[in-house]
Amino acid sequence: MRALTVFLSFRWFLSFTSLASTCAMAAACAAPAGARQAAATPDVVFQRADFTTGTAEGTTASEGLAFGEAAGTVSYTDALGTKTWEYARWTGPEQAIGFPATELIASWTADVPPGSWLQVQARGRNAGGLTRWYALGRWSYAEGDVLRTSVPGQSDADAKVAVDTLVAAAGKPLSGYQLRLTLYRRPGSDVVPRVRTSGVMSSNVPRRESVPVSPGGGAWGKELAVPRRSQNIHKGHYPEWNGGGEAWCSPTSTTMVMGYWGVRPSEQDTAWVSGSDPNPEVDHAARYTYDHAYKGTGNWPFNTAYAGRYGLDGFVTRLRSLTELERLISAGVPVITSQSFKEDELPGAGYGTDGHLMVVVGFTEDGDVIANDPASPSNAAVRRVYPRAAFENVWLRGSSSGGVAYVIHPRGHRLPATTPGLPANW
């Protein structure tokens, strides 16, 4: 047995400090698909932004949300220095959530050429009114303009920001929210930064210590041909980005899904990677998902935005069960899941983790989970089969991620219908 392995240390403690840290294994069967389980099923909804609505300050709703003309200028300082930028801004209309939400996660895809960048903000509505605006990410592809970063130190009586997640204060759930996107470019530039897609996932995950195993959702016996990539074969590579490959579960998983869709950075993009590297796209993804404040590569929206850099659509949501996840597998869409567990809680893993990403690629004939787990000693060893009940428990329970998932697919590949009778979560 390997010793305890920590891939995204403290990731969950930032978002779930008040939740229990150990859970029992699930044993009971779930209610029929689509049925609500009082105090057991998470409330979750994903709402895509409509850029033809809201208030535009210099932006145009053209092939997404584009920089049209400068609405003003601003000075911005980070470790790269103080620079002046002109900006255009879009503020979306207030969106009702439909239930008392405790967390919001915004995600996006964007074309942000060198000399431009994007800031994503949100504010919520609680019983006391609208909160202030919180920054949920400052995103840039290029290096040298601004540092790609989450924004620490945002906490008040209404909410706090835990890396990429807006967490409502205790007793102050959110009934609605507004999204704000600000595009920046160098003054006088003709560069046109553009947001292609954006959306917000709102959720209220019950503090359940165990999760009942769900019934089949139609994908038993189906496995997608997702390429296999091990993070561990990159151990010691480029430690300036989160300590090296042993911590790169999120970008490694993202590159597996990108490879499934036939997308990867070019040889020119990865020319800086050592020629002996077996999968230079993994090192590239780690570098360009790195969050300079969090000091890690596990920022959830940064990973889907990285996939968006190469033309894919991607977003962060929560799924309620493996039954729901099977809908996506049946439609040919692999799903990246986030979970934490002790070594004895996920048979076959051989390690424990405070937070880890892997790719669900299918299901056995008996309904167990087939996962491409990057925490493997080689690419050949990445394919794992995990017991359905154990996997579902460590992924969905309240002390883990509560079902967080990345959904990444080509824009022309339609997603299946969501679960009937429940709010749409993709």
N, C-alpha and C positions, 0 to 999 in steps of 0.2 A: 504493500500500500504506500502511496505517496503521502508525504506530510501535507498538512493543510495548505492550500494554495489560495491566495487572495489576488483577484484580478483587477477589481475596481475598488480598492480599499476606501472605506468610509463613504462610498457612493450612496448606500442606502441609509446610513446614519444621518446624512444631510437631509434626506427627504422623509424619513420615517422614524425619527428619534423617539417618538412617543409610543411606538408599536412594540409588541412582543417580539423577542428575538428567536424563540424556539417554538416549533409547532409539531403537533402529532400528525401521523400519516392519515390520509383520507381513506375511508372504508365504505361509506354508504353510497348508494347509487343516487344520481340526480333525478329531478323531476323531468317529465318529458321536454323535448327540445322546445324552446320558446316560452316555456312557463316561467312565471316570476316566482322566486323564492324569497319570501319576506325576510329581511335582515341577512340574506345570504348572497344574493346576486348583486354585483356592483352596479351602481348607476353610472352610465357612461354615455357620452354623445360626442361625435366628431362633426364639426360644422366648418365647411369650406368657406373661405372669404369670397365675396362677390365684389369685384373691384369697380363695377358700374354703380354701386351704391356708396353711401358715405360721403365724406368731405374730402375733396382733392385740393391740395395746395401745390400746384405745379406738376402733378402727376397726370398721366393719361391712361385710360383703360384700353390699352392697345396690346394685344397678345399677352395679356396679363396686366401688370401694373408697371408702367414705364416712366422714367424721368423725362418730363416734357420741357419744363423751364424752371429756373431757380426761384424758390419762394423766399430765399434769404441765405445768409451765410452764418457759419458757426465756427468757433475755434474749439479744437479737440486735442487733448493731451493724453498720451500714454507713454510707454517706455521707448517708443520710437521718436518721441518729441512732440512739439506743439505744431499743429498744422491748421490751416483754414480750409473749410470745405463749403461748397454751396449745396443746398439740399432741396428736395421736393418731398412732400409728405402726404400720406393718405391716412385718414382716420375712419375706420369702419363704423357703421351704425351699431347701436347697442343690440346685443343678441341675448334673448332669453334662453336660459339653459334648460329649464323644465323640471329641475329638482335642485335641492340644496347641495351645491358642489363644494368639495374641500380642496380640489386641486385643478389647475389649468396647465396644459402644456401646448405651446404654439410650435408649429413646424412650418417649413417653407422649402420651395425650390426657387432658385434665382440665377440669373446671368449677371454676374458682377465682374466686369472686366477690370484689369489693372487700372488704378486711378479712381476706383469707386468702391463703395461698401454699403452695407445695409444694417440698420438697427430695427429690432423687433420689440415692441412694447405692448403691454396689456394693462387694463385696469378692470376691476370687478365692481359689481354692485352687491352690497349686503343690506341688512336692515337699516343701517345708518346712512345709506346713500352710496355714491360712487367713491371708490378709493382713489388714491393717487395713481399715477402711471408708474409701472415697474418695467425695467429693461430686462428682457428675457434672452437677449443675445445680440452680439455685434459680430456680423459675419462678413468675412472677406476671403476670396480665393487667393489673391496675390499676397506675397510677403513684401513688406516694406512700406505699405500704405498705413494700415493700422493693424494692431494685434487682434486676431480672432479670439473672442473672449466672451465668457459669461460675466456677469457683473455682481460681485459679492457685496455684502454689507447692506443689502436692502431688506429692512425689517422694521415694521411699525405695529401699531395696535390692530391693524386690519389684516395684514398678511406678511409673508416673507418670501424671498426667492431662494430656493435651494438648487443651485446650479442652473438647471433649465426648467424648473417647475415652480409655478406660483402656488404657494400653500396658504390657504385661508387660516387666519387665527382661530383658535379654539372658540367655539360658540358664535363664530361669524361666518357662516357658510355663504357662498356666492350664488345669487339667483340669476345673474347676467354678467356680461363682460363687453368690453370694446377692445378691438385690436388696432394697433397703430404701426404702420410701416414707414420708415424714413430712408430715402435713398440719398446717398452722398456722392459727390464727385468733385474733382479739383476745379476751382473757379475758372470759368472760361472754356472748360473742356467740352468736346463734342461726344464724349463717351456717354452711352445710354444704358445705365444699369436698369435691370428689369426683374421684377418678381413674377415668376410664371404661375406658381400656385402657393397658397398658404391656407392654414386652417388651425383650429383650436380644438383640442380634446379636453372636455370637462368631465370630472369624475368624482364619485364618492365611493370609496372602496371600504366595505365593512371590515371591522377589526376581527375577522374570523381567524382562529388558530388552525383550522383545518378546512379543506375544501372537498366536497363530495365529487367522486369521479363522474364524468358526464357520459351520456349515451353516444353512440356512434353518429357521425354526421355525414356519412356517405363517401369517405375517403379511405376506408380500410382496404388495404392491399394496393394502395397507390403510392408511388415514390417518384419524386421529381429528380431529374439528372443534374443536380447542383454540384459544381466542382468543389473539391475538398481542399481546404487550406488550414494548415496548422499554425497557430500563433507561436507555438513553442520552438519551431525550427528557426524563428527569428530572435531567439533569446540573445540578449546582449547587443542587438542591432540598435543603433541610434538611440542611446539612453536619454538624450535630451528631450525625447518625446515620450514622457510617461515611464521612463525607466527601461524601455526596450520591449522586445516582442512578447515577453511573457505577460505583459499587461495589455496587449492589443486585441483583446477578444472582440471588441465592438468593430473596429475597422476591418479586422479579419473576416468577421461575419458579413459585413457590408460588401466586401470585395467578392465573397462567394456568391452572393445574390446578384451582384453586378455581372459576374462572369456567367452566371446562368442565363442572363439576358443578352449575352454577347457584347458586354461593354467593359472597357478597361482603359486606363490611361495609356497614352502612346509611348513608344520607345523613347521618344524625345522627352516626354514628361518624366520618365523614370531614369534618364541618363545619369543622374547623380547617384543612383543606387549601385552598390558594389556588383560587379559582373558575376560574382559567385552566388549572389542571392537567388534562391530558387523561385521566389514569387515576389518580384519587385513591386507589384501593385499593392501588396500589403504594407510595405514600408511607406509607399506614397500616400496611401489612405491614412496611415497613422500620422504622418507629417501634416496633412491638410485637414484633419479633423481635430487636431490638438487645440485644446482650450487653454489659453495662457493664464487664466485666473484659476481655474479648477486644477490645472496642471495634469491633465489627463486626456485620453482619447475617447472617453466614454460619454461625452455629452450627446444625449439622444438626438436632438434635432440637428446637431452639426453633422451627424452621420447620414441622416436622410438628405440633408442639404448637399453633402459631398456627392452622393449618388445623383442628385439633381444637376450637379455640375456637368455630368456626362449625358444629360438629356432625359434621364428617367424621372418619373414622378415618384415622390416618396413622402411619407408622413409618419408621425408617431401617434399611436392610439393605445387603447386598452381593449383586450378581448375578454369576454366573460367566461369562456370555456374552451376546451378542445373541440367541442362540437362546432363552435363558431369558426375556429381555426381550420377545421376540415373543409368548410365552404371555400376558403381561399386555396387550399391545396387542390381541391377538386377543379378549381378554375385555373390551375397551373401556376399559382403564385406561392412561392416559398415565403415563410414568415420568420423574422428574427425575433426571438423572445429573450426577455431579461428575467433572471431568477437568482435567488440566493439560497444556500442550503448547507447543512452539515454533511460530512462525508457519508454518514450512514442513512441519510434521508433520500438519496437518489442512487439506488443500486446500479452498479456498472460504471459510475462516474470515476470513482477512485480518488476523489478530492472533495474538499469543501471550499466555499467561497462566500464572501460578503456581497458579491454581485458579479454576474457573468452573463455574457451574451452568447447565444448559439442559434443555428438555423434549423427550424423544423422543415424537413424536406418530404415527409410522408408518414405513412402509418403501416404497420404490419397487418397481416390478415386478421390478427386478433385485436387490433386497435391500439397496440403499443406505439410509442412515438419513435420515429426514425429521425435522428438529429445529426447534422454536421456540427460536431462539437470541436471548436478550435483548440480547446485545452487538451490536445492530444500530442503524442510524441513525434508523429509524422503525418504527412498528408494522407497516407494510406490508412492510418488508424482513426481518421476523423469521423467516419460513419459509426454512429452508436445507436443502439436500441435501448430506450428507457421505458420502464413500466408506466403504463398510462396513468394510474392513480398517483404514483409517486411524483411523476413529472408535473401533473396538473396541480398537485398540492404545493410544490415548492415554487411554482410560477405564479399562482393566483392568490395565495394567502396574503393577508394584510401585512405581515412582517417581511414579505418579499416585495416584488415590484407591483403586485396587484394586477398582473396580466399585461404589463407594458409590452408592446410589440412595434417593430418597424415593418411597414408595408411598402415595398419598393417594386415598381413595375413600369414597363413602357407606357407612355401616354396613350397609345392606341390599344392597349390590352385592357379590356373592360373588366372591372371587378364584379364579383357575383352580388346578388341581392343580400342585404343584411338580414339578421334574424327577425322574422315577422313578429310584430307586436311589441318590439323593443326599439328604443331610439337608435338611429343609425350610428354605428361607430366606425364606418369607413365610407 
